[in-house]
Amino acid sequence: MTGLRDVLDASVRGGALPGAVGVVARGERSDVAVAGAGSVDGAPMAADSIFRFASITKPITAAAVMMLVQDGRMALDDPVARWLPELAEPEVVRTPVSALDDVVAADRPITVFDLLSSRAGYGFASDFTLPAVQRLFAVQRDGREPRSFPAPDEWMAELAKMPLLYQPGDAWLYDTCSTLQGVLVARASGQSLPDFLADRIFEPLGMADTAFMVPAAKRDRFTSYYRTTAAGRLELGDGPDGQWSTQPAFPLGNGGLAGTAGDWLAFGRMLLREGVAADDHRLLTADSVRLMTTDHTTAAQREIGALFLEGQGWGFGGSVDIAVIDPWNVPGRYGWVGGTGTSAHITPSDGTVAILLTQVAADSPVAPQWMRDFWLYAGRHAADV
């Protein structure tokens, strides 16, 4: 019978990946497989190798926002202008194809719920040619290069000069709302985002290797990151002593974390326990987890960003399977993928967590075959763990 190691080895032998770590866990049992190396010419991969999480950071940031809701610092229907005054009087392009100076006033304020559900009006639609989307590329830079972002206040000032692509609540748009959630957490809590996440999530869950930078003492475990050239070769995008070697000016809530498969597993298991850590310490209420893992979109809202979604809606910080269009889709499966070649999902109906960490950049919102092969394996073999 083909095992998880065989699935990962096939992708490494074929040259698509230098290495990978995969986890399929159910309850307290887990199947962990390691293949290849941490770099093209480096040491063998290990189960505790550190990867750039990229967008599987998003569910963690959303959990932080929900903690502030639980603390009474904010409510879901609160306008975000209290903490993000740059967004107090947003303007919206008259139609999605309108020029940037053809704007109308927003119908209503942007709320915390809008940010969490990625429906604030800022973000990427499927059509990259729209003027407001083209302008956004200069502001919402590539999260795989965190040093390309200015400090949060400067970034907020840049974003505030842009009109919304859609009225608040009208469309699901990708990425920018998660960046805004990170700023919201810092301003509402009075702590930096790294400190808040460390205090409220990483330390209670034992996520010892997850942070916005990788210190020198851990860089022997930090994998290199690659892009695929037009000729199909892997070229180095960032090494262990690169962009994650110092604390960034802007800790990105949409994708700035680095960590291990075991760390994200601890977070996923906490969600499956309805907010409770392994030591019975409660981080989130059951209602908070339910809100995070429930689809909050309509078919019309999803269609605007359909390029990023395959049979999925969106909860808070992650997608939610709502249509079984592929064998690995299970209604209610929650999680997301990252542009550095990462994937992390929980499936509440069968109590599983499936994590794949690699170090090869995605060159399309459509998942590569090697990631689909992992999802297929995880879906078929979760019961065997």
C-alpha positions, 0 to 999 in steps of 0.5 A, a space after each residue: 500500500 502506498 504510504 505518505 512517505 511514498 507520496 512525498 518521495 515521488 514529488 522529490 524524485 520527480 524534481 518538483 520539490 527539494 523536500 517536504 514534511 507531511 502530517 496526517 493526524 487524527 485525535 492524538 495519533 499522527 502519521 508524519 513523513 519526511 522526504 528530501 532535503 531542506 535545500 537543493 544541496 543541503 542536509 536531509 529534511 527533518 520533522 522539525 524543519 522550519 518553513 515559511 508558513 505564508 498564507 497558512 498564517 491567516 487562520 492564526 491571525 483570525 484566531 487572534 482577532 477572535 480572542 480580542 472579541 472574547 476579551 470584550 475589546 471589540 464586537 463583530 459589528 463594530 466599525 473598524 475605524 475606531 482602531 483603523 481611522 485611516 478607513 473611517 471614510 472609504 470611497 468605492 470605485 463606481 463599478 469594478 471596471 471604473 477608473 480610480 478617480 471615479 468613486 462614490 462614498 461607501 454605503 456603510 462603515 467597514 466592520 470587524 466582521 467584514 475584515 474577518 470574512 474578507 469582505 471589506 472591499 479591499 483585496 484581489 478579485 479573479 480579474 487582475 486587469 481591474 484598475 483597482 486591483 492593478 493599483 493594489 499590487 503596488 500596496 499589497 506586495 508579495 508577502 513572501 518578501 516581508 522586507 518589501 513592506 513598510 511599517 504598518 502605519 505607513 502601509 495603512 496610509 498607502 492603502 487609505 489612498 486607494 478606493 475599495 473595489 466593492 462596497 463593504 460586505 458585497 464581495 469576497 476578495 483575497 488577502 488584504 483583509 488578513 493584513 488589516 487583521 494583523 494591524 487591528 490586533 496590534 492597535 486594539 491590544 496595545 501589543 505588537 502582533 508578534 508579542 500578542 501571538 506569542 503570549 496568547 497562542 504560541 506559548 499556550 500551545 507549545 508552538 516553540 518555533 513559530 514566529 515572524 523571524 528565525 533566530 540564528 540558533 535555529 537557522 540550521 533547521 530553516 529551509 531554503 525557499 525556491 521559485 520555479 523558472 520558465 525552464 522548470 528549474 528551481 532558483 533560490 528565492 530566500 535562504 536561511 539568513 535572508 528575509 526571516 533573519 531579522 524582525 520585519 518592519 511589518 509583521 504580516 498577519 496575512 502570511 509572515 510566520 515561519 514555523 514547523 509542521 508540529 507547531 501548526 498541528 498543535 494549532 489545528 488540534 486546538 481548533 478541533 477541540 473547540 478552542 481547548 489546548 492539550 493541557 485543557 487551557 481554553 484559548 477560544 470559545 466553541 462559538 469562536 471556533 464555529 464562526 471561524 470554520 463556518 462559511 460566511 459567503 454567498 455564491 455571488 460574493 464567491 464568484 468575484 474571487 473564484 480564481 482562489 476558491 475551488 468548491 469553497 467558501 470562506 470562514 474567518 482566516 480560511 476556506 471552508 469546503 462547501 462543494 465536493 468537486 474533488 475527492 479530498 473535499 469534505 463539507 466543513 473542511 477548513 484551512 488554507 494554502 500558502 504561496 511558499 508551497 504550504 497547506 494546512 486543513 482541519 476536518 471537523 467531521 472526522 477529527 483530522 488535521 492534514 499539513 504539507 510543508 514544502 519550500 517551492 513557491 506557488 506560481 498560480 492560485 491553482 494548487 500544483 499536482 504534488 499538493 493535490 496528490 497529498 490532499 488525495 492521500 490525506 482524504 483517503 487515509 485519514 481513517 488509517 492513522 
